[in-house]
C-alpha cells in the first residue's frame, strides 16, 4: 500500500501538513517500507487574499496524493484532515523514524 509522508529530512516524520512542499511516497508491504516517489505540492499554509480558505491548494495536494491509502504528518489542521477523509485518504499525525513508523502503521490499516 502507498503511504505519503511529510518530512523535512527524509528520515523522520517531522513536518506539518501545511508546510510541506513535497510528500515522500512509500510502498509498505511485508514488513518493509520503500521510498518509491516524491510528489511536489503547493504549500497549503500560504496567504492568498483571493482564496483565504485555500481550497484550490488542498485540491491540488489531494490530487498529488492520489493512490495513497494514508498521509502521515507531524501536525495537521482539522480542515485538511476532514477533506482528506472525504477523499478516502486516512490522515495520521505522529512523529518518529519514517520506515519503522510506516511498518507499524500498516499493521492497523
N, C-alpha and C positions, 0 to 999 in steps of 0.2 A: 504494500500500500504506500501511496505517496503522502508525505507529511512535509509541510512548509515550515520553516524556522526563521525567526528574526534574530540575527546575530551580528554583533559589531566585528567580531574577530574570527568567525568561522569555527570556533572551538566550544564556546559556551552559548547558552540561550540567555542573552543579556541585553536585548533591545526591545524598546517599546514599539508596539504595532504602528503607532502613528509616526514614529521617527524613521521607520525602515524605508530605505530606498531600493532594497532588494530583499528577496526571500531565497533562502537556500532550500532546495527541494531534495529530500532524501527518500529513497526507496527502502522501506523497512519490512523485512521478512526473515523468517527462520533465525531469529535472534541476532540479526545484524542490520546495521543502518549504513547505507552507502549514498554518498552525495552523487546525484545524477543530473542536477540542473541548477542554474541560478537565474531567477527571474527579476528583472528590474521593474520597479513601480514608481509612480509619483508619490511623493511623501504626503501621507494623509494629514498630518498636523502641519498645515501651512495656511497662512492667511490669504483669503481670496474674497474681497468685498463683494464680488459679483455672485459668488456661490458660498455663503457663510456656512452651510451645512456640509459642504464638501462631498456631496453625494456622487458627483462625477468622478472624484478621485477614488472613492470607495468602490464604485462600479469597476473602474479600471483595475484595482487591486484584486477584486473578486475574479475578474476575467483572467488575470495573470495566474491566479491560484487554481484555475480550472483543472479538475482531475485529482486534486489533493483531497484526502479524506479529512485532514485536520490542519490547523495552523497553530504553532506554538510560539508564544512571545513572553517576554518578561513582564509586560503590562499591556492592558487593552481596555479601552473605554467601553461603556455599556452600548453605545450606538453601533460601533463596528462589530461588537460581539453579536448583537441581535441580527444585524444584516448578514453576517457570515452564516449564522444558524439558519436563516431563511433560505440561503443558497445551498444548504446541505454540507457546509464546511464546519466541522466542530472546532471551536476555539478553546485553547488551553493556555492558562497563564501559569508559568513556572520558571525556574531557573536551574542551571546546572550544566554539566557536560552534555553536548548535543547527542552523541551516539548512545550513551548509556540511558539518557532520559527518553529518547525515542523508542528504544527497545523496550523499556519498561512501560511506556505509554501504549505501545502496540498491543500489550497483553490485555488491555481493557477496551480496546477498540473493536 
